[in-house]
Amino acid sequence: MGSDKQATGLLDTLKMESVRTILTHTYPYPHEHSRHAIVAVVVGCLFFISFDNMYTFIQGLDSNIKWWSMYVCLFGFFYFFSSPFIGKTIKPSYSNFSKWYIAWILLAAVYHLPSFQSMGVDLRMNLSLFLTIYISSIVFLLVFHLIFIGLWYVGLVARVAGKRPEILTIVQNCAVISIACCVFYSHCGNRAMLRMRPLERRSSNWFSFWKKEDRNMWIANFLRMNELKDQVCSSWFAPVGSASDYPLLSKWVIYGELAGSSAEASDEISPIYSLWATFIGLYIANYVVERSTGWALTHPLSVEEYDKLKKKQLKPGFLDMVPWYSGTSADLFKTVFDLLVSVTVFVGRFDMRMMQAAMTSAQDGAQQGDPLFDHFCENDEFWFDFMADTGDGGNSSYAVARLLAQPFIQLKSGDPVSFLPRGNLLLVGGDLAYPNPSAFTYERRLFRPFEYALQPPPWYKDENIAVKKPELPAGVSNLKHYDGPQCFLIPGNHDWFDGLHTFMRYICHKSWLGGWLMPQKKSYFALQLPRGWWIFGLDLALHGDIDVYQFKFFSEVIKTKVGDHDSVIIMTHEPNWLLDWYWNGSSGKNIWHLIRDHLKGRCKLRLAGDLHHYMRHSYVPSDKPVYVQHLLVNGCGGAFLHPTHVFANFKKFYGAQYDMKAAYPTCEDSSRIALGNILKFRKKNWQFDFIGGIIYFVLAFSMFPQCDLNHILREDSFSGHVRSFFITVWNAFLYLLGHSYVSLGGAMLLLIVAVSFVPSKMSRKRQAIIGLLHVSAHLSAALILMLLLELGVEMCIRHKLLATSGYHTLYQWYRQVEDEHFPDPTGLRSRLEQWTFGLYPACIKYLMSAFDIPEVMAVTRSNICKNGIQSLSRAGAAIYYASIFLYFWVFSTPVVSMVFGSYLYICINWLHIHFDEAFSSLRIANYKSFTRFHINHNGDLEVFTLAVDKVPKEWKLDPKWDGEARQPQELSYRRKYPSKWRAAVAHQDPLATVRIVDHFVIQRTESNGPVHS
């Protein structure tokens, strides 16, 4: 069926070179236009019937407040369940599943309710007719495709016909055809036209209201939509004739019903059947034309035009932000597993840093200084950049990488215009890819954005291992003579989840991160910069501190290389000054020993990431010794945003006082952003549905069914209904405590998890109180939803809308009315049943049974209330609880997300806990920044932090990059436009929105001079 056999047919001999140059295997095949044609027809049908529907709707409103309140609740829950997927393309598979799931169970619920019938809409007939036409269409089109592929295989059609049709396209076309037929039936019926009616009268009115002389009549008809509808039904969608007009097809058609007495037999072809056959014929004709000749319904483009169009439609294919609250992500489960293995196996037992030290000591003495690099020290002035925590969302990571790659950044800080040239050195402060280190995450979340921003050399092959680093371009003898940008990286805690294996493979054993050369061979390094400046890049692993081998290396460098008047920048992944203050802990003792007893005041700046925001604290001059002048955190390299207002009260670090000089975003903005947990938690974390829906169902499992609800329905006032409702909720809670096993076990397990979830910085008493309140909110919500669902079913049972017929009610009803509305005197349906060995009616029967879920739920519920749960078999109980779960999941998922999001908001803004959990849920790609440093000719260090408030979500090929002339072996850093993609909207591009959020100067002199901001 999917063979690549090259068949030769008659059409292959035609002169169609212009077409075949387009329709080769390297170009996508033209889109099947039949689906769009059918959609257009359906839209036209909906236009003509919409006015009639609205009129009937207004005239037939049911005055019973109970039913309309049920409609409001039903549609409200279904809307909130589907709201994350409206207009979204995130994870189309789950989005499409949710849309079909919603349509399925919503129709199954609505067609049992009474008010739609009072509006003149018989959902039972439309639903059963849809399923019948849908199955028939799929069977017919599958047979057609099998025959057509067989003709291609034997060489009777052209070679382009061998492309396998998309099953999803066939399914969608069949669904649209079925909907169109149902829409027509709802408003035109299946009435046959008597033979005595003159054909001339039928045809004389076609398009009559479009003539100029009848324009006034058309306006009048427009005001009387019912008449216009009848005219459209009788003229545009009239049946094609009688079966006697087509003798060969007389046994293969469905007949229409007569308007009057059924005594007179009719051989008029059903207008529904005519419409279905027309749509199927259009699909087949369009498909045959496209696949046999290679021509689409529109004229094909030339190769040059197609190449231009293809470039416009190119997309970078960036990955979305990591869904940290996903209940279905294999990456997150792998992250948890890797973390457990790393903590239990590697910490305290095996350390890759020990292996690196052992490898260094085993080499000859000439190479013992591998982590020390001094090739920058002879520069007059020097620019370098710092970023951290990249490798999350592709859009945010590329936005920062695009800024880093530019030859210069033009800024307008008032007047005049400022130019900041690209750094000769890029420092990356850890956490290179999320959620775990793997080949996939490093390649897609780290390397791809940087390679798009600044391409690696043409000769570089990313699959190769660097045997001898540094691998310099041809003609460059050593690092001192290489004038391109270089990159040095340290690992973060996420990079250590696999014991540093991926970091060593992709960083220490490869040479290029995009267009940045990576000379380092180990996970830590020391860089000697011009004018007496140094950078120490420390690897803290998962210990929060350096090991003894790093301590020995850096202390030796300080003793033998660092001058008394030099200045040192210490770069770590974790900002232990903030984290220790927050967690009331103490870490980094070896680092502090190195700073206090070896550097002795020469550490001017500490750099860190890990916290995904920007904060700078500067020392307050005092009589006490100050060992570090400035503390800077910038983890805005691409990962989700972290709050700043939680750390606003930090003041003291190892006895010295510090003031917060800058924060990005501001503390006020940070507090406001946290509100998104209430409003947007489910929209950002729709994969949390899997966890939340199951949790709520387990909490309410033992409460189903609620058989005694008379006291709620008997109340006369609204306040009485509400009072009785919550009394019933309380009684259900007491029943859960005294008689439930499943729900009580689930509640206790949830309580343990909730208490453990509270950060350990809180006392145990507060942990227990917060966890108990959290679980109480979830349990109350679950019980309220359970009782709402039970009340809805009880009301339908009392009004004889459910629990009246048993199983397969829709199929049994349809079989009773099928012969009346769709006569079949020739026995076509019986022949189809015989030829398909009973599969055709069986498929229809069980598809219709899928829409009897409320009936199954109600019938089983009534049996349980009469005879007890023991009367059900295991299969019956499983079917009952499964039918409940299908609806309870829709009701519970929006509520559990709102309750959990509200918990996070209260904790982050009122209690200042859960700063990681409360902002990882928001998956904010905006507020990205990096820091650019400049060692000027005086030896002072100028510090600029550049930020982009809003990250673009759509990118397009940069025409300047694409049109720039280049040499075959030219390095990308020499280009004027090095980045491949630019924002789809020009004013949203990072180059147009970047701004300075912090600027200060660190003086090189020994004295603790003032800091100029």
Secondary structure, DSSP 8 states (H G I E B T S, - for coil): ---------GGGGS--HHHHHHSSTTS-----THHHHHHHHHHHHHHHHHHHHHHHHHHT----HHHHHHHHHHHHHHHHHHGGGTT--SSHHHHHHHHHHHHHHHHHHHTTSSHHHHTT--HHHHHHHHHHHHHHHHHHHHHHHHHHHHHHHTTSS-GGGGS---HHHHHHHHHHHHHHHHHHHHHHTTB---TTS-HHHHHHTTTGGGSGGGHHHHHHHHHSHHHHHHHHHHHTT----BGGG-GGGTTS--B-B-SS-TTS---BB-HHHHHHHHHHHHHHHHHHHHHHH---SS----HHHHHHHHHHH----------TT-SS-HHHHHHHHHHHHIIIIITTT--HHHHHHHHHHHS-GGGTTTTEE-TTTT-SSEEEEEE-S-SS-HHHHHHHHHHHHSSEEEEESSSSEEEEE--SEEEE-S--SSSS--HHHIIIIIIHHHHHHS---TT--TTS--SSS----TT--SGGG--S-EEEE---TGGGTTTTHHHIIIIIT--EETTEE----SS-EEEE-GGGEEEEE---TTTTS--HHHHHHHHHHHHHT--TT-EEEEE-SS-HHHHHHHHT----HHHHHIIIIIITT-EEEEEE-SSSSEEEEEE---SS--SEEEEEEE--SSS----SGGGTT--EETTEEEEEEEEES-HHHHHHHTTHHHHHHHHH-GGGHHHHHHHHHHHHGGG------HHHHT--SHHHHHHHHHHHHHHHHHHHHHH-SHHHHHHHHHHHHHHHHS-TTS-HHHHHHHHHHHHHHHHHHHHHHHHHHHHHHHHHHHTTSSSSS-TTHHHHHHHHHHHHHS--TT-HHHHHHHHTTTHHHHHHHHHHHGGGHHHHHHHHHHHHHHH-GGGS-HHHHHHHHHHHHHHHHHHHHHHHHHHHHHHHHHIIIII---HHHHHHTTT----EEEEEEEE-TTS-EEEEEEEESS--S-EEE-HHHHHS---TT--GGGSSS--SEEESSGGGSHHHH-EEEEEEEE--SSS----B-
